[in-house]
């Protein structure tokens, strides 16, 4: 599969852009485990135009996470065009437009999936962004606003016609948020439309090698994007690649390996963001690596409250010593949360 001139190989796996999750350290970690392409957290065009520090910080990408996409969102054309130019100056491999975020405060303003209620505006915004930058432009969106307005087939053709290089489709409507089960039938319909020439990437409920294999085999998508299932489980990319290659399920990482992963993640976060912010923003990740361990409440509390790096590292070592022999094959992966 290729996006413009970017060769991603056969059956590539994508890390979905997720607010407060896909920061540089998490993207780096997912690349270590085989993510073929990663995306930044989504960035507000208004925030970039206002020169907001938090928005500008999200433009920080590094060569060791390439190929990497910067995703932007907004509801007005001119700020989005300017944001795309600013994103391009950071040197990403692609610029991705977020037409899929279902969060109320974004969608109700007409941004994210809210743009699906105004297809002409969506298409014109995309056309102007494509014409304003030299970097390949891609789009991530949903099936439609609600069950009565599943217009992704029309949208896919029109976005392709104004020059996007690839399209990612989440198999839910905006009204569904993350509830229920993703419907891949329309994703398959778009992919199998003879007018569609660009790569189609499927997204929604990919949480195992088996579900990814079915997406490729049944619906014919060019790539698969993994979102919420990566949370506390960045090794899922390794699992999926293994299953696609062998047809067998890879054992879950041991507690000792999880400790090693958590340490690497923590130290990378501190390296990139500094001690205070790096530790604070790791709290949302650390305890998730150990979900399912018995009698873990007190240790979990320490992981999400401690600020001192040596103490955190000692705590992780303690986890390895205390639960090192625990059989992780019975640990159920963290559930797909609705709050990401």
Secondary structure by P-SEA (a helix, b strand, c coil): ccccccccccbbbbbccccccccaaaaaaaaaacccbbbcccccaaaaaaccaaaaaaaccccccccbbbbbbbcccaaaaaaaaaaaaacccbbbbccccccaaaaaacccccccccaaaaaaaaaaaaaacccbbbbbbcccccccccaaaaaaaaaaaacccccccccccccccccccccaaaaaaaaaccccccbbbbbcccccaaaaaaaaccccccccccccccccccaaaaaaaaaaacccccccccaaaaaaaaaaaaaaaaacccaaaaaaaaccccccccccccccaaaaaaaaccccaaaaaaaaaaaaaacccccccccccccccccc
